[in-house]
């Protein structure tokens, strides 16, 4: 198995901008544990405040990307939700690693043994991604549609400079890289590498949309991550028609903690093999929360929809 390496695409929030988020965020960034305790003793619910001025981070993310482990520990002692993701759907683990604070990422992984770790730069993340890869592979009877091992190998490095060149990939490699990057939780990298800026997409089920270009797939990823708390999807039934450039997949999802389920996901992709990009995508899934269908939930709506018709 390749050894974890530093990410070539740092994505941490601008630490200077954290000061705009308020007193608790500043205390987290500065590692001011007494101030953190003073604030949270008065207002414990503010532990999970979200700062939209700084990429939708929380105080514990602010502490993690600033390298303030004692502040991270204090916020966790006040039951900070370490599974909240930022505006790009990056986990606190990824953000801490991107900022060079592996010790904090490892501390969080150790403190929360039930948390799904998807970043391959931590041993638990590499093991999880590898297990998911082989689980998906075992469900596909058609050898031509199984995920290529070389895609797993280069993604496990966590270093985009070591990924296969975009234009040199097969239809199967483009599709499976997309799937594995979504499992890993690096949606921006997936969009940058795998989607054409001329993308056309129909998006139905819980969200009825027609979306265009890379901004459209960003919006579809935002909506999906708004309703699904983790990236622990169950992809099965994939068929790769390499000669035609089409891929069809079935997928489902279940999170027992939140009682969120998707029983019927089905996606299709048209891939331009010369460009190494997805150019057409058809998405259909229905999300249920404790057995109740979520129809365009209010919490996922923007004041001004992006690239929607």
C-alpha positions in Angstrom: 0.0 0.0 0.0 1.4 3.5 -0.9 2.5 5.6 2.1 0.4 8.6 2.9 1.8 11.9 1.5 1.2 15.5 2.0 -1.7 16.9 -0.1 -0.6 19.0 -3.1 -3.7 21.1 -2.9 -3.9 22.8 0.6 -7.4 23.9 1.3 -7.3 25.2 4.8 -9.4 28.3 5.7 -7.6 31.6 5.8 -6.6 31.8 9.4 -6.7 35.6 9.3 -10.3 35.5 8.3 -11.3 33.5 11.4 -11.1 36.8 13.4 -14.2 37.9 11.5 -16.2 35.0 12.9 -16.5 36.3 16.5 -15.1 35.9 20.0 -15.3 32.1 20.3 -13.7 31.6 16.9 -10.9 34.0 17.8 -10.3 32.1 21.1 -10.2 28.8 19.3 -7.7 30.1 16.7 -5.5 31.6 19.5 -5.8 28.5 21.7 -7.3 30.6 24.5 -8.8 27.7 26.5 -9.9 29.9 29.5 -11.8 32.2 27.1 -13.4 29.2 25.4 -14.6 27.8 28.7 -15.9 31.2 29.8 -17.9 31.6 26.5 -19.3 28.1 26.5 -20.2 28.0 30.1 -22.6 30.9 29.3 -23.7 29.7 25.9 -22.9 26.0 25.4 -25.0 25.8 22.1 -22.5 28.2 20.4 -19.9 25.4 20.3 -21.3 24.5 16.9 -21.8 28.0 15.4 -21.0 28.2 11.7 -19.2 31.1 10.2 -20.3 31.8 6.7 -17.7 34.5 6.4 -15.0 31.9 6.7 -16.0 28.9 4.5 -18.7 27.7 6.9 -16.3 26.5 9.5 -17.1 25.8 13.2 -15.0 26.8 16.3 -13.4 23.3 16.5 -12.4 23.5 12.8 -10.9 27.0 13.5 -8.8 25.5 16.3 -7.8 22.4 14.3 -6.5 24.4 11.2 -4.7 26.8 13.6 -2.8 24.0 15.2 -4.4 24.6 18.6 -4.8 21.1 20.0 -5.6 22.2 23.6 -8.4 24.3 22.1 -9.6 21.3 20.1 -9.7 19.2 23.2 -11.6 21.9 25.2 -14.2 22.3 22.4 -14.6 18.5 22.2 -15.1 18.4 26.0 -18.1 20.7 25.3 -19.4 18.2 22.8 -18.4 20.0 19.6 -19.8 18.2 16.5 -16.6 17.1 14.7 -18.6 15.7 11.8 -19.8 19.2 10.5 -18.1 19.9 7.1 -17.1 23.2 5.6 -18.4 24.9 2.5 -16.5 22.4 0.2 -17.7 19.5 2.3 -14.2 18.9 3.7 -14.0 17.1 7.0 -12.1 18.5 10.0 -9.7 15.6 9.5 -8.9 16.7 5.9 -8.6 20.4 6.9 -6.3 19.6 9.8 -4.1 17.5 7.5 -4.0 20.1 4.8 -2.9 22.6 7.4 -0.1 20.4 8.4 -1.5 19.3 11.8 -1.4 15.6 11.6 -1.2 15.2 15.3 -4.6 16.9 15.7 -6.2 14.8 13.0 -4.8 11.7 14.7 -6.1 12.9 18.1 -9.6 13.3 16.7 -9.5 9.9 15.0 -8.4 8.3 18.3 -11.0 10.2 20.4 -13.9 9.3 18.1 -13.4 5.7 17.2 -16.8 5.5 15.6 -16.2 8.4 13.3 -15.9 7.5 9.6 -12.3 8.5 8.6 -12.1 8.8 4.8 -8.8 10.7 4.3 -6.1 8.2 3.1 -3.3 10.2 4.7 -4.3 8.6 8.1 -3.9 4.8 8.4 -7.6 4.4 9.3 -8.6 6.4 6.3 -6.4 4.4 3.9 -7.8 1.2 5.4 -11.4 2.4 5.0 -11.0 3.6 1.4 -9.3 0.3 0.5 -12.1 -1.7 2.1 -14.7 0.3 0.3 -12.9 -0.3 -3.0 -12.8 -4.1 -2.7 -16.4 -4.2 -1.4 -17.6 -2.4 -4.5 -15.4 -4.5 -6.7 -16.8 -7.7 -5.2 -20.4 -6.6 -6.0 -19.7 -6.3 -9.7 -19.7 -9.5 -11.7 -18.5 -8.0 -15.0 -14.7 -7.7 -14.9 -14.7 -4.8 -17.4 -16.8 -2.8 -15.0 -14.8 -3.4 -11.8 -12.8 -0.5 -10.4 -9.1 -0.5 -11.7 -6.6 -1.1 -8.9 -4.2 1.6 -10.3 -6.8 4.3 -9.4 -6.9 3.1 -5.8 -3.1 3.1 -5.7 -2.6 6.7 -6.8 -5.5 8.1 -4.7 -4.1 6.5 -1.6 -1.1 8.7 -1.9 -3.2 11.7 -1.0 -1.0 13.7 -3.4 -2.7 15.1 -6.5 0.7 15.5 -8.3 0.9 11.6 -8.3 -2.5 11.1 -9.8 -2.8 9.8 -13.4 -2.8 12.7 -16.0 -6.4 13.7 -16.8 -6.3 13.2 -20.6 -4.6 9.8 -20.5 -7.4 7.9 -18.6 -9.9 5.3 -19.7 -13.7 5.7 -19.3 -13.5 3.3 -16.3 -10.6 5.3 -14.7 -12.5 8.6 -15.0 -15.6 7.1 -13.5 -14.0 5.2 -10.6 -11.7 8.1 -9.7 -14.9 10.2 -9.4 -16.5 7.6 -7.1 -13.4 7.2 -4.9 -12.8 10.9 -4.6 -16.4 11.3 -3.4 -15.8 8.5 -0.9 -12.6 10.2 0.2 -14.5 13.5 0.6 -12.6 15.7 -1.9 -15.4 17.0 -4.1 -13.4 20.0 -5.4 -10.7 17.7 -6.7 -13.3 15.4 -8.3 -14.9 18.4 -10.0 -11.6 19.9 -11.2 -10.3 16.6 -12.6 -13.4 14.7 -13.7 -16.1 17.1 -15.0 -16.2 19.1 -18.1 -17.1 22.8 -17.8 -19.6 22.1 -20.5 -21.4 19.6 -18.3 -25.1 19.1 -18.7 -27.0 17.4 -15.8 -30.5 16.4 -14.9 -31.0 16.1 -11.1 -34.3 14.6 -9.8 -35.8 12.9 -6.8 -35.3 14.8 -3.5 -34.0 17.7 -5.5 -35.5 18.5 -9.0 -33.0 20.6 -10.9 -31.4 21.0 -14.3 -27.8 22.1 -13.7 -25.0 23.2 -16.0 -21.2 23.3 -16.0 -18.8 22.8 -13.1 -20.9 25.3 -11.0 -23.8 23.0 -11.5 -22.0 19.9 -10.2 -20.8 21.9 -7.3 -24.4 22.8 -6.5 -25.4 19.1 -6.8 -22.6 18.1 -4.4 -23.7 20.8 -2.0 -27.2 19.5 -2.0 -26.2 15.9 -1.5 -23.8 16.7 1.3 -26.6 18.8 2.9 -28.7 15.7 3.4 -26.2 12.9 3.8 -24.0 13.2 7.0 -21.1 11.1 5.7 -19.7 9.8 2.4 -20.3 6.1 3.3 -22.2 5.3 0.1 -23.0 1.8 -1.1 -22.3 1.8 -4.8 -23.3 -1.4 -6.6 -24.5 -2.6 -10.0 -22.0 -0.4 -12.0 -21.9 -1.1 -15.7 -19.1 0.4 -17.8 -19.8 0.6 -21.6 -16.3 1.7 -22.5 -16.9 1.8 -26.3 -19.9 4.1 -26.0 -18.4 6.1 -23.0 -21.5 5.4 -20.8 -21.4 4.3 -17.2 -24.5 3.4 -15.1 -24.5 2.8 -11.4 -26.9 1.9 -8.6 -26.3 3.2 -5.1 -27.9 3.4 -1.7 -27.1 4.9 1.6 -27.9 4.3 5.3 -26.7 6.2 8.4 -28.1 4.6 11.5 -27.2 7.5 13.7 -29.2 10.1 11.8 -31.7 7.6 10.4 -31.0 9.0 6.9 -31.5 6.5 4.0 -31.4 6.5 0.2 -32.8 3.3 -1.1 -32.9 4.0 -4.8 -30.0 6.0 -6.2 -29.3 5.6 -9.9 -26.8 7.7 -11.9 -25.6 7.6 -15.5 -22.5 9.3 -16.9 -21.4 10.1 -20.5 -17.6 10.4 -20.5 -15.5 12.0 -23.3 -12.5 9.7 -23.2 -10.4 12.1 -25.3 -10.7 14.8 -22.8 -11.0 12.5 -19.8 -14.1 14.4 -18.6 -17.7 13.6 -17.7 -19.9 15.7 -20.1 -23.4 14.5 -19.3 -24.8 13.2 -16.0 -28.3 12.0 -15.0 -28.9 11.7 -11.2 -31.9 10.3 -9.4 -32.2 9.6 -5.7 -34.7 10.0 -2.9 -33.6 10.8 0.7 -35.6 9.6 3.7 -35.2 10.8 7.3 -36.6 8.3 9.8 -38.8 6.9 7.0 -40.2 10.3 5.9 -39.3 11.4 2.3 -37.3 14.7 2.2 -38.7 16.8 -0.6 -36.3 19.7 -1.3 -35.7 20.3 2.5 -35.7 23.9 3.6 -32.2 23.6 5.2 -30.7 23.0 1.8 -32.2 25.9 0.0 -30.2 29.0 -1.1 -31.7 32.5 -1.2 -30.5 32.7 -4.8 -30.3 29.3 -6.6 -27.1 28.8 -8.6 -27.2 27.7 -12.3 -30.7 26.3 -12.0 -33.5 26.5 -14.6 
